[in-house]
Amino acid sequence: MDELKIHILRKLYRHTYIGRRHIAITDLQQGLPKEKRIMKDIKQAVKELISEDYLIPHHIDRVSINPKMLKEVKECVE
């Protein structure tokens, strides 16, 4: 798994955005270096994580960790 996906999962896991609690995709760029804050790449990584069932989409632009995949996310993050 690449660095950007791990950053996204780590941020969601650390702030407990799991299940019903969700965060806007635009807020995921915080904490990244300036050269990696490209929304196109972040949205692509989120799309891939959704297709791999790590994330659940909420509304139009909000996501959270899939509770069924919490064990796998925890292994990736640590």
MIVOTOR-308668 format. One record per atom (N, C-alpha, C, CB): residue in three letters; atom name; x, y, z. Coordinates in steps of 0.2 Angstrom, whole numbers, plus 5000, padded with zeros to 4 digits. Glycine has a CB too. Layout:
# MIVOTOR-308668
(atom ALA, CA, (X, Y, Z)),
...
***
This chain:
# MIVOTOR-308668
(atom MET, N, (5004, 4994, 5000)),
(atom MET, CA, (5000, 5000, 5000)),
(atom MET, C, (5004, 5006, 5000)),
(atom MET, CB, (4995, 5000, 5006)),
(atom ASP, N, (5003, 5011, 4996)),
(atom ASP, CA, (5007, 5017, 4995)),
(atom ASP, C, (5006, 5022, 5001)),
(atom ASP, CB, (5006, 5021, 4989)),
(atom GLU, N, (5011, 5027, 5002)),
(atom GLU, CA, (5011, 5031, 5007)),
(atom GLU, C, (5005, 5035, 5008)),
(atom GLU, CB, (5017, 5036, 5006)),
(atom LEU, N, (5002, 5038, 5003)),
(atom LEU, CA, (4996, 5042, 5003)),
(atom LEU, C, (4990, 5038, 5006)),
(atom LEU, CB, (4994, 5045, 4996)),
(atom LYS, N, (4989, 5032, 5004)),
(atom LYS, CA, (4984, 5028, 5007)),
(atom LYS, C, (4985, 5027, 5015)),
(atom LYS, CB, (4983, 5021, 5003)),
(atom ILE, N, (4991, 5025, 5016)),
(atom ILE, CA, (4993, 5024, 5023)),
(atom ILE, C, (4991, 5030, 5028)),
(atom ILE, CB, (5000, 5022, 5024)),
(atom HIS, N, (4993, 5036, 5025)),
(atom HIS, CA, (4992, 5042, 5028)),
(atom HIS, C, (4984, 5043, 5029)),
(atom HIS, CB, (4995, 5048, 5024)),
(atom ILE, N, (4980, 5042, 5024)),
(atom ILE, CA, (4973, 5043, 5025)),
(atom ILE, C, (4970, 5038, 5030)),
(atom ILE, CB, (4970, 5042, 5018)),
(atom LEU, N, (4972, 5032, 5030)),
(atom LEU, CA, (4970, 5027, 5035)),
(atom LEU, C, (4972, 5029, 5042)),
(atom LEU, CB, (4972, 5020, 5033)),
(atom ARG, N, (4979, 5031, 5043)),
(atom ARG, CA, (4981, 5033, 5049)),
(atom ARG, C, (4977, 5039, 5052)),
(atom ARG, CB, (4989, 5034, 5049)),
(atom LYS, N, (4976, 5044, 5048)),
(atom LYS, CA, (4972, 5049, 5050)),
(atom LYS, C, (4965, 5048, 5053)),
(atom LYS, CB, (4972, 5055, 5045)),
(atom LEU, N, (4962, 5044, 5049)),
(atom LEU, CA, (4955, 5042, 5051)),
(atom LEU, C, (4955, 5037, 5057)),
(atom LEU, CB, (4952, 5038, 5045)),
(atom TYR, N, (4960, 5033, 5057)),
(atom TYR, CA, (4960, 5028, 5063)),
(atom TYR, C, (4962, 5032, 5069)),
(atom TYR, CB, (4966, 5023, 5062)),
(atom ARG, N, (4967, 5037, 5069)),
(atom ARG, CA, (4969, 5040, 5075)),
(atom ARG, C, (4964, 5045, 5078)),
(atom ARG, CB, (4975, 5045, 5073)),
(atom HIS, N, (4960, 5048, 5073)),
(atom HIS, CA, (4954, 5052, 5076)),
(atom HIS, C, (4948, 5048, 5076)),
(atom HIS, CB, (4954, 5058, 5071)),
(atom THR, N, (4948, 5042, 5076)),
(atom THR, CA, (4942, 5037, 5076)),
(atom THR, C, (4936, 5039, 5072)),
(atom THR, CB, (4939, 5037, 5084)),
(atom TYR, N, (4938, 5040, 5065)),
(atom TYR, CA, (4932, 5041, 5060)),
(atom TYR, C, (4931, 5034, 5058)),
(atom TYR, CB, (4935, 5046, 5055)),
(atom ILE, N, (4927, 5031, 5062)),
(atom ILE, CA, (4925, 5024, 5060)),
(atom ILE, C, (4917, 5023, 5060)),
(atom ILE, CB, (4928, 5019, 5066)),
(atom GLY, N, (4915, 5020, 5055)),
(atom GLY, CA, (4907, 5019, 5055)),
(atom GLY, C, (4904, 5025, 5053)),
(atom GLY, CB, (4905, 5016, 5061)),
(atom ARG, N, (4899, 5027, 5058)),
(atom ARG, CA, (4895, 5033, 5057)),
(atom ARG, C, (4899, 5040, 5057)),
(atom ARG, CB, (4890, 5033, 5062)),
(atom ARG, N, (4904, 5040, 5061)),
(atom ARG, CA, (4908, 5046, 5061)),
(atom ARG, C, (4912, 5047, 5055)),
(atom ARG, CB, (4912, 5047, 5068)),
(atom HIS, N, (4911, 5053, 5052)),
(atom HIS, CA, (4915, 5054, 5045)),
(atom HIS, C, (4918, 5060, 5045)),
(atom HIS, CB, (4910, 5053, 5039)),
(atom ILE, N, (4922, 5061, 5040)),
(atom ILE, CA, (4926, 5067, 5038)),
(atom ILE, C, (4926, 5069, 5031)),
(atom ILE, CB, (4934, 5066, 5041)),
(atom ALA, N, (4927, 5075, 5030)),
(atom ALA, CA, (4927, 5077, 5023)),
(atom ALA, C, (4933, 5075, 5019)),
(atom ALA, CB, (4926, 5085, 5022)),
(atom ILE, N, (4933, 5074, 5013)),
(atom ILE, CA, (4939, 5072, 5009)),
(atom ILE, C, (4944, 5077, 5009)),
(atom ILE, CB, (4937, 5069, 5002)),
(atom THR, N, (4942, 5084, 5008)),
(atom THR, CA, (4946, 5089, 5008)),
(atom THR, C, (4950, 5090, 5014)),
(atom THR, CB, (4942, 5096, 5007)),
(atom ASP, N, (4948, 5088, 5020)),
(atom ASP, CA, (4951, 5088, 5026)),
(atom ASP, C, (4957, 5083, 5027)),
(atom ASP, CB, (4947, 5088, 5032)),
(atom LEU, N, (4957, 5078, 5022)),
(atom LEU, CA, (4962, 5073, 5023)),
(atom LEU, C, (4969, 5076, 5020)),
(atom LEU, CB, (4960, 5067, 5018)),
(atom GLN, N, (4969, 5081, 5017)),
(atom GLN, CA, (4976, 5084, 5015)),
(atom GLN, C, (4980, 5087, 5020)),
(atom GLN, CB, (4975, 5089, 5009)),
(atom GLN, N, (4977, 5089, 5026)),
(atom GLN, CA, (4980, 5092, 5031)),
(atom GLN, C, (4985, 5087, 5034)),
(atom GLN, CB, (4975, 5094, 5037)),
(atom GLY, N, (4991, 5089, 5036)),
(atom GLY, CA, (4996, 5085, 5039)),
(atom GLY, C, (5001, 5082, 5033)),
(atom GLY, CB, (4993, 5079, 5042)),
(atom LEU, N, (4999, 5083, 5027)),
(atom LEU, CA, (5004, 5081, 5021)),
(atom LEU, C, (5009, 5087, 5020)),
(atom LEU, CB, (5000, 5079, 5015)),
(atom PRO, N, (5014, 5085, 5017)),
(atom PRO, CA, (5019, 5090, 5015)),
(atom PRO, C, (5016, 5094, 5009)),
(atom PRO, CB, (5026, 5088, 5013)),
(atom LYS, N, (5018, 5100, 5008)),
(atom LYS, CA, (5015, 5105, 5003)),
(atom LYS, C, (5015, 5101, 4996)),
(atom LYS, CB, (5018, 5111, 5002)),
(atom GLU, N, (5020, 5098, 4994)),
(atom GLU, CA, (5021, 5095, 4987)),
(atom GLU, C, (5016, 5089, 4986)),
(atom GLU, CB, (5028, 5093, 4986)),
(atom LYS, N, (5013, 5086, 4992)),
(atom LYS, CA, (5009, 5080, 4991)),
(atom LYS, C, (5002, 5082, 4992)),
(atom LYS, CB, (5011, 5075, 4996)),
(atom ARG, N, (5000, 5088, 4993)),
(atom ARG, CA, (4993, 5090, 4994)),
(atom ARG, C, (4989, 5091, 4988)),
(atom ARG, CB, (4993, 5097, 4999)),
(atom ILE, N, (4989, 5087, 4984)),
(atom ILE, CA, (4986, 5087, 4977)),
(atom ILE, C, (4979, 5083, 4978)),
(atom ILE, CB, (4990, 5084, 4971)),
(atom MET, N, (4974, 5087, 4977)),
(atom MET, CA, (4967, 5084, 4978)),
(atom MET, C, (4966, 5079, 4973)),
(atom MET, CB, (4962, 5090, 4978)),
(atom LYS, N, (4968, 5079, 4967)),
(atom LYS, CA, (4967, 5074, 4962)),
(atom LYS, C, (4970, 5067, 4965)),
(atom LYS, CB, (4970, 5076, 4956)),
(atom ASP, N, (4976, 5067, 4968)),
(atom ASP, CA, (4979, 5061, 4970)),
(atom ASP, C, (4975, 5059, 4976)),
(atom ASP, CB, (4986, 5062, 4972)),
(atom ILE, N, (4973, 5063, 4981)),
(atom ILE, CA, (4970, 5061, 4987)),
(atom ILE, C, (4963, 5058, 4985)),
(atom ILE, CB, (4969, 5067, 4991)),
(atom LYS, N, (4959, 5061, 4980)),
(atom LYS, CA, (4953, 5058, 4978)),
(atom LYS, C, (4954, 5051, 4975)),
(atom LYS, CB, (4949, 5063, 4974)),
(atom GLN, N, (4959, 5051, 4971)),
(atom GLN, CA, (4960, 5044, 4968)),
(atom GLN, C, (4962, 5039, 4973)),
(atom GLN, CB, (4966, 5045, 4963)),
(atom ALA, N, (4966, 5041, 4978)),
(atom ALA, CA, (4968, 5036, 4984)),
(atom ALA, C, (4961, 5034, 4988)),
(atom ALA, CB, (4973, 5039, 4988)),
(atom VAL, N, (4957, 5039, 4989)),
(atom VAL, CA, (4951, 5038, 4993)),
(atom VAL, C, (4946, 5033, 4989)),
(atom VAL, CB, (4947, 5044, 4994)),
(atom LYS, N, (4946, 5034, 4982)),
(atom LYS, CA, (4942, 5030, 4978)),
(atom LYS, C, (4944, 5023, 4978)),
(atom LYS, CB, (4942, 5033, 4970)),
(atom GLU, N, (4951, 5022, 4978)),
(atom GLU, CA, (4954, 5015, 4978)),
(atom GLU, C, (4953, 5012, 4985)),
(atom GLU, CB, (4961, 5015, 4976)),
(atom LEU, N, (4953, 5016, 4990)),
(atom LEU, CA, (4952, 5013, 4997)),
(atom LEU, C, (4944, 5011, 4997)),
(atom LEU, CB, (4954, 5018, 5002)),
(atom ILE, N, (4940, 5015, 4994)),
(atom ILE, CA, (4933, 5013, 4994)),
(atom ILE, C, (4932, 5006, 4991)),
(atom ILE, CB, (4928, 5019, 4991)),
(atom SER, N, (4935, 5006, 4985)),
(atom SER, CA, (4934, 5000, 4981)),
(atom SER, C, (4937, 4994, 4984)),
(atom SER, CB, (4937, 5001, 4974)),
(atom GLU, N, (4942, 4995, 4988)),
(atom GLU, CA, (4945, 4989, 4992)),
(atom GLU, C, (4942, 4988, 4999)),
(atom GLU, CB, (4953, 4991, 4993)),
(atom ASP, N, (4936, 4991, 5000)),
(atom ASP, CA, (4932, 4991, 5006)),
(atom ASP, C, (4935, 4993, 5012)),
(atom ASP, CB, (4930, 4984, 5007)),
(atom TYR, N, (4940, 4997, 5012)),
(atom TYR, CA, (4943, 5000, 5018)),
(atom TYR, C, (4939, 5006, 5021)),
(atom TYR, CB, (4951, 5002, 5017)),
(atom LEU, N, (4936, 5009, 5016)),
(atom LEU, CA, (4932, 5015, 5018)),
(atom LEU, C, (4925, 5015, 5016)),
(atom LEU, CB, (4935, 5022, 5015)),
(atom ILE, N, (4921, 5018, 5019)),
(atom ILE, CA, (4914, 5019, 5017)),
(atom ILE, C, (4912, 5026, 5015)),
(atom ILE, CB, (4909, 5017, 5024)),
(atom PRO, N, (4909, 5027, 5010)),
(atom PRO, CA, (4907, 5034, 5008)),
(atom PRO, C, (4901, 5036, 5011)),
(atom PRO, CB, (4906, 5034, 5000)),
(atom HIS, N, (4901, 5042, 5013)),
(atom HIS, CA, (4895, 5045, 5017)),
(atom HIS, C, (4893, 5052, 5013)),
(atom HIS, CB, (4896, 5047, 5024)),
(atom HIS, N, (4887, 5053, 5011)),
(atom HIS, CA, (4885, 5059, 5008)),
(atom HIS, C, (4889, 5060, 5001)),
(atom HIS, CB, (4886, 5065, 5012)),
(atom ILE, N, (4891, 5066, 4999)),
(atom ILE, CA, (4895, 5066, 4993)),
(atom ILE, C, (4902, 5066, 4994)),
(atom ILE, CB, (4893, 5073, 4990)),
(atom ASP, N, (4905, 5069, 4999)),
(atom ASP, CA, (4912, 5070, 4999)),
(atom ASP, C, (4915, 5068, 5006)),
(atom ASP, CB, (4914, 5077, 4997)),
(atom ARG, N, (4912, 5063, 5010)),
(atom ARG, CA, (4914, 5062, 5016)),
(atom ARG, C, (4915, 5054, 5017)),
(atom ARG, CB, (4908, 5064, 5021)),
(atom VAL, N, (4920, 5052, 5021)),
(atom VAL, CA, (4922, 5045, 5021)),
(atom VAL, C, (4923, 5043, 5029)),
(atom VAL, CB, (4928, 5043, 5017)),
(atom SER, N, (4923, 5037, 5030)),
(atom SER, CA, (4925, 5034, 5036)),
(atom SER, C, (4927, 5027, 5035)),
(atom SER, CB, (4919, 5034, 5042)),
(atom ILE, N, (4931, 5024, 5040)),
(atom ILE, CA, (4933, 5018, 5040)),
(atom ILE, C, (4928, 5013, 5041)),
(atom ILE, CB, (4939, 5016, 5046)),
(atom ASN, N, (4928, 5007, 5037)),
(atom ASN, CA, (4923, 5002, 5037)),
(atom ASN, C, (4925, 4998, 5043)),
(atom ASN, CB, (4924, 4997, 5030)),
(atom PRO, N, (4920, 4997, 5048)),
(atom PRO, CA, (4921, 4994, 5054)),
(atom PRO, C, (4923, 4986, 5053)),
(atom PRO, CB, (4915, 4994, 5059)),
(atom LYS, N, (4921, 4983, 5048)),
(atom LYS, CA, (4922, 4976, 5046)),
(atom LYS, C, (4929, 4975, 5044)),
(atom LYS, CB, (4918, 4974, 5040)),
(atom MET, N, (4933, 4981, 5042)),
(atom MET, CA, (4940, 4980, 5040)),
(atom MET, C, (4944, 4983, 5045)),
(atom MET, CB, (4941, 4984, 5033)),
(atom LEU, N, (4942, 4985, 5051)),
(atom LEU, CA, (4946, 4988, 5056)),
(atom LEU, C, (4952, 4984, 5058)),
(atom LEU, CB, (4942, 4989, 5063)),
(atom LYS, N, (4952, 4978, 5058)),
(atom LYS, CA, (4958, 4974, 5060)),
(atom LYS, C, (4963, 4975, 5055)),
(atom LYS, CB, (4956, 4966, 5061)),
(atom GLU, N, (4962, 4975, 5048)),
(atom GLU, CA, (4966, 4976, 5043)),
(atom GLU, C, (4969, 4983, 5043)),
(atom GLU, CB, (4963, 4974, 5036)),
(atom VAL, N, (4965, 4988, 5044)),
(atom VAL, CA, (4967, 4995, 5045)),
(atom VAL, C, (4972, 4995, 5050)),
(atom VAL, CB, (4961, 4999, 5046)),
(atom LYS, N, (4971, 4992, 5056)),
(atom LYS, CA, (4975, 4993, 5062)),
(atom LYS, C, (4982, 4990, 5060)),
(atom LYS, CB, (4972, 4989, 5068)),
(atom GLU, N, (4982, 4984, 5056)),
(atom GLU, CA, (4989, 4981, 5054)),
(atom GLU, C, (4992, 4986, 5050)),
(atom GLU, CB, (4987, 4975, 5051)),
(atom CYS, N, (4989, 4989, 5045)),
(atom CYS, CA, (4992, 4994, 5040)),
(atom CYS, C, (4995, 5000, 5044)),
(atom CYS, CB, (4987, 4996, 5035)),
(atom VAL, N, (4991, 5002, 5049)),
(atom VAL, CA, (4993, 5009, 5052)),
(atom VAL, C, (4999, 5008, 5057)),
(atom VAL, CB, (4987, 5011, 5056)),
(atom GLU, N, (4999, 5002, 5060)),
(atom GLU, CA, (5005, 5001, 5065)),
(atom GLU, C, (5011, 4998, 5062)),
(atom GLU, CB, (5002, 4997, 5070)),
***
